[in-house]
């Protein structure tokens, strides 16, 4: 039996099971680390007890994913009060006594979608979440992408026409990076209203689609994914996907001529299939991998 955690800045979603057919979930507010981890540990002890083999965690970040690092398993320079430099993996291992696999929340989501969702059967795919921030995860040749650190796709630079969009961007580090222009708080700051309240014919959506289409072009020509998934709160607008696809085709200008793009843009750029369960199901995949590694 596997445990899974989608650790967010607002809530921790926990699950026990082996996949979509038997996953049981619960959620807890993200309070102080000690209170939150105690609630999570009590949940797993109650739901699984000694049957628990491993836990997979997809966490908000930034996080340290390097197993050779002295701060592996830590949430590092987060603005979330009380969580900076917190050893989340160490705290969970101490509380529950089982192996804990650790990833970013978006990497966990793409793992879930690759196993059971919209990226199933693909070796290369990207998941972008557009919400309070912008994050991205990628699978290349069947493996989650790591390197110097985890991908930070929200900080891609995209063309910004100040004449059309004088909003300077609100990323504290880069101003008008993708997150600074396209995340939910950026939309609210620009239009003085939450994105969810803007009508479908509002200028906001054409501008939003442009930034996201530019991001999709950049990711296509760098990682060459077989599919790009857009999730998150801002993407809960069905009219946004056709706009992104049309602009993507225009910006790409027939440069990449794969049939998946020429004839299959509705499949190439699409929403995730697992909805709010993508992250916690990705945690199940991580836990499964951790349990297998122990057996080997």
C-alpha positions as CSV (number, residue, x, y, z in Angstrom):
1,X,0.0,0.0,0.0
2,X,1.3,3.4,-1.0
3,X,1.0,6.8,0.6
4,X,1.0,10.0,-1.5
5,X,1.1,13.7,-0.6
6,X,0.6,16.7,-2.7
7,X,2.1,19.3,-0.5
8,X,0.8,22.8,-1.3
9,X,1.2,26.2,0.2
10,X,-2.5,26.2,1.1
11,X,-3.3,22.6,1.8
12,X,-1.7,19.1,1.9
13,X,-3.7,16.5,-0.1
14,X,-2.9,13.0,1.2
15,X,-3.9,9.7,-0.3
16,X,-3.6,6.0,0.3
17,X,-3.9,3.3,-2.4
18,X,-2.3,2.0,-5.6
19,X,-4.0,4.0,-8.3
20,X,-7.1,5.9,-9.5
21,X,-9.4,2.9,-8.8
22,X,-8.7,2.7,-5.1
23,X,-7.1,6.0,-4.0
24,X,-8.6,7.5,-0.8
25,X,-7.8,11.1,-0.1
26,X,-8.0,13.7,2.6
27,X,-6.7,17.2,3.0
28,X,-5.3,19.3,5.7
29,X,-4.6,23.0,5.8
30,X,-0.9,24.0,5.5
31,X,-0.3,25.4,9.0
32,X,3.1,25.4,10.7
33,X,5.4,22.4,9.7
34,X,5.0,20.6,13.0
35,X,1.2,20.8,13.0
36,X,0.9,19.9,9.4
37,X,3.3,16.9,9.5
38,X,1.6,15.7,12.7
39,X,-1.8,15.7,10.9
40,X,-0.4,14.0,7.9
41,X,1.3,11.3,10.0
42,X,-1.9,10.6,12.0
43,X,-3.8,10.2,8.7
44,X,-1.4,7.6,7.3
45,X,-1.2,5.8,10.6
46,X,-5.0,5.6,10.8
47,X,-5.6,4.7,7.1
48,X,-2.7,2.3,6.5
49,X,-0.7,1.6,9.7
50,X,1.9,-1.1,9.2
51,X,0.6,-1.9,5.7
52,X,2.2,1.3,4.4
53,X,5.2,0.5,2.1
54,X,6.4,4.0,1.1
55,X,5.3,7.6,0.6
56,X,5.7,9.8,-2.5
57,X,5.6,13.6,-2.0
58,X,5.1,16.2,-4.7
59,X,5.9,19.5,-2.9
60,X,5.7,23.2,-3.4
61,X,9.1,24.8,-3.6
62,X,11.7,25.5,-4.4
63,X,13.0,22.2,-3.1
64,X,16.3,20.3,-3.0
65,X,16.1,17.1,-5.1
66,X,19.8,16.2,-5.1
67,X,20.2,13.0,-3.0
68,X,23.9,13.8,-2.5
69,X,23.1,17.3,-1.0
70,X,23.1,17.9,2.7
71,X,19.7,19.6,2.3
72,X,18.1,16.9,0.2
73,X,14.4,16.7,0.9
74,X,14.2,20.3,2.2
75,X,11.8,23.0,1.1
76,X,14.4,25.7,0.5
77,X,13.9,29.4,-0.2
78,X,10.1,29.5,-0.1
79,X,8.2,32.7,0.8
80,X,5.8,30.5,2.8
81,X,6.3,31.6,6.4
82,X,7.8,29.0,8.6
83,X,8.6,26.5,5.8
84,X,11.9,28.0,4.6
85,X,14.7,25.4,4.8
86,X,12.4,22.8,6.3
87,X,13.4,19.1,6.1
88,X,10.1,17.7,4.9
89,X,11.4,14.3,3.9
90,X,13.3,13.9,7.2
91,X,10.2,14.8,9.3
92,X,8.0,12.3,7.4
93,X,10.6,9.5,7.6
94,X,10.9,10.1,11.4
95,X,7.2,10.2,11.9
96,X,6.3,7.1,9.8
97,X,9.4,5.0,9.4
98,X,9.0,4.3,5.7
99,X,10.9,5.4,2.6
100,X,9.9,8.8,1.3
101,X,10.3,9.8,-2.4
102,X,10.5,13.5,-3.1
103,X,9.6,15.6,-6.1
104,X,8.2,19.0,-7.1
105,X,4.4,19.2,-7.2
106,X,4.4,19.6,-11.0
107,X,6.8,16.8,-11.6
108,X,4.5,14.6,-9.5
109,X,1.5,15.7,-11.6
110,X,3.2,14.8,-14.9
111,X,4.1,11.4,-13.4
112,X,0.5,10.8,-12.6
113,X,-0.7,11.9,-16.1
114,X,2.0,9.7,-17.7
115,X,0.8,6.7,-15.8
116,X,-3.0,7.1,-15.9
117,X,-3.9,10.3,-17.7
118,X,-3.5,12.5,-20.8
119,X,0.2,11.6,-21.3
120,X,-0.3,7.8,-20.9
121,X,1.9,5.8,-23.2
122,X,4.2,8.8,-24.1
123,X,7.9,8.9,-23.4
124,X,8.1,12.8,-23.6
125,X,5.6,15.2,-22.2
126,X,5.3,18.6,-20.4
127,X,2.8,19.7,-17.7
128,X,2.4,23.4,-17.1
129,X,0.2,24.6,-14.2
130,X,-1.1,28.1,-14.4
131,X,-2.5,29.3,-11.1
132,X,-1.2,31.3,-8.2
133,X,2.2,30.8,-9.8
134,X,3.3,29.1,-13.0
135,X,5.2,25.8,-12.7
136,X,6.3,23.1,-15.1
137,X,7.4,19.5,-15.1
138,X,8.7,17.4,-17.9
139,X,9.3,13.8,-18.8
140,X,12.1,13.1,-21.3
141,X,12.7,9.5,-22.5
142,X,10.4,8.3,-19.7
143,X,12.3,10.1,-16.9
144,X,11.5,13.2,-14.9
145,X,13.9,16.0,-15.8
146,X,16.4,17.0,-13.2
147,X,19.7,18.8,-13.6
148,X,21.2,21.8,-11.9
149,X,17.9,21.8,-10.0
150,X,14.3,21.1,-11.0
151,X,12.8,23.0,-14.0
152,X,11.4,26.4,-13.3
153,X,9.3,26.9,-16.5
154,X,7.3,29.7,-14.9
155,X,10.4,31.9,-15.4
156,X,10.7,31.5,-19.1
157,X,11.0,34.8,-20.8
158,X,8.3,35.5,-23.4
159,X,7.8,38.4,-25.8
160,X,6.2,41.3,-24.1
161,X,4.8,44.2,-26.2
162,X,4.5,47.1,-23.8
163,X,2.4,49.1,-26.2
164,X,-0.3,46.4,-26.1
165,X,0.3,45.3,-22.5
166,X,1.8,48.0,-20.4
167,X,1.6,45.9,-17.2
168,X,5.2,45.5,-16.0
169,X,4.8,42.0,-14.6
170,X,4.8,41.1,-10.9
171,X,7.5,38.5,-10.5
172,X,9.7,39.8,-7.7
173,X,12.8,38.4,-9.5
174,X,12.2,39.0,-13.2
175,X,9.2,41.3,-13.6
176,X,7.7,40.2,-16.9
177,X,8.7,36.5,-17.1
178,X,5.9,34.0,-17.9
179,X,4.7,33.8,-14.3
180,X,4.9,37.6,-13.9
181,X,2.6,38.1,-16.9
182,X,0.3,35.1,-16.9
183,X,-0.2,33.7,-13.4
184,X,-3.5,34.3,-11.6
185,X,-2.2,37.2,-9.4
186,X,-0.7,38.9,-12.5
187,X,-4.1,38.8,-14.3
188,X,-5.9,40.2,-11.2
189,X,-3.3,43.0,-10.8
190,X,-3.6,43.9,-14.5
191,X,-7.4,43.7,-14.9
192,X,-8.4,44.6,-11.3
193,X,-10.5,41.4,-11.0
194,X,-9.9,37.7,-10.5
195,X,-9.4,35.8,-13.7
196,X,-12.4,33.5,-13.0
197,X,-14.7,36.5,-13.1
198,X,-13.6,37.8,-16.5
199,X,-16.1,37.0,-19.3
200,X,-15.0,34.8,-22.2
201,X,-14.8,37.7,-24.7
202,X,-12.6,39.8,-22.4
203,X,-9.3,41.1,-23.9
204,X,-7.5,39.3,-21.0
205,X,-7.9,35.9,-22.5
206,X,-6.4,36.7,-25.9
207,X,-3.4,38.2,-24.1
208,X,-3.2,35.2,-21.7
209,X,-3.3,32.8,-24.7
210,X,-0.5,34.6,-26.4
211,X,1.8,34.3,-23.4
212,X,1.0,30.6,-23.0
213,X,1.3,29.9,-26.7
214,X,4.8,31.5,-26.7
215,X,5.7,29.3,-23.7
216,X,4.4,26.2,-25.6
217,X,6.5,27.1,-28.6
218,X,9.6,27.5,-26.5
219,X,9.1,24.2,-24.8
220,X,8.4,22.4,-28.1
221,X,11.6,23.6,-29.7
222,X,13.7,22.8,-26.6
223,X,12.3,19.6,-25.1
224,X,10.4,18.3,-28.1
225,X,7.6,16.8,-26.1
226,X,4.9,14.6,-27.6
227,X,2.2,16.4,-25.6
228,X,1.9,19.6,-23.6
229,X,-0.7,19.7,-20.8
230,X,-2.0,23.0,-19.3
231,X,-3.6,22.7,-15.8
232,X,-4.2,24.9,-12.8
233,X,-6.9,27.3,-11.8
234,X,-6.5,29.9,-14.6
235,X,-6.9,27.1,-17.2
236,X,-10.5,26.3,-16.0
237,X,-11.7,28.2,-19.0
238,X,-12.6,25.9,-22.0
239,X,-12.4,28.8,-24.4
240,X,-8.7,29.3,-23.6
241,X,-7.5,26.1,-25.2
242,X,-8.6,26.9,-28.8
243,X,-7.0,30.3,-28.5
244,X,-3.7,28.8,-27.4
245,X,-3.7,26.2,-30.1
246,X,-4.4,28.8,-32.9
247,X,-1.7,31.1,-31.7
248,X,0.8,28.3,-31.2
249,X,0.3,27.3,-34.8
250,X,0.8,30.9,-36.0
251,X,3.9,31.5,-33.9
252,X,5.4,28.1,-34.9
253,X,4.8,29.1,-38.6
254,X,4.9,25.6,-39.9
255,X,8.5,25.1,-38.6
256,X,7.9,21.9,-36.8
257,X,6.0,19.7,-39.2
258,X,5.3,16.6,-37.2
259,X,1.8,15.2,-37.8
260,X,1.0,15.5,-34.1
261,X,1.3,19.3,-34.6
262,X,0.0,19.7,-38.1
263,X,-3.1,17.5,-37.8
264,X,-3.4,16.9,-34.0
265,X,-3.2,20.2,-32.1
266,X,-6.2,19.3,-30.0
267,X,-4.2,16.3,-28.7
268,X,-0.9,18.0,-28.6
269,X,-2.1,20.9,-26.4
270,X,-4.8,19.7,-24.0
271,X,-5.9,19.8,-20.4
272,X,-4.9,17.0,-17.9
273,X,-7.3,14.1,-17.5
274,X,-6.8,13.4,-13.8
275,X,-7.9,16.8,-12.7
276,X,-7.2,17.5,-9.0
277,X,-5.9,14.0,-8.5
278,X,-2.9,14.3,-10.8
279,X,-0.5,15.4,-8.1
280,X,-1.5,12.9,-5.5
281,X,-1.5,10.0,-8.1
282,X,1.9,11.1,-9.1
283,X,2.8,10.6,-5.4
284,X,1.6,7.1,-5.7
285,X,4.0,6.5,-8.6
286,X,6.8,8.0,-6.6
287,X,6.0,5.8,-3.6
288,X,5.9,2.7,-5.8
289,X,9.4,3.6,-7.2
290,X,10.7,4.1,-3.6
291,X,9.3,0.8,-2.4
292,X,10.8,-1.1,-5.4
293,X,14.2,0.5,-4.8
294,X,14.2,-0.8,-1.2
295,X,13.3,-4.3,-2.4
296,X,16.2,-4.2,-4.9
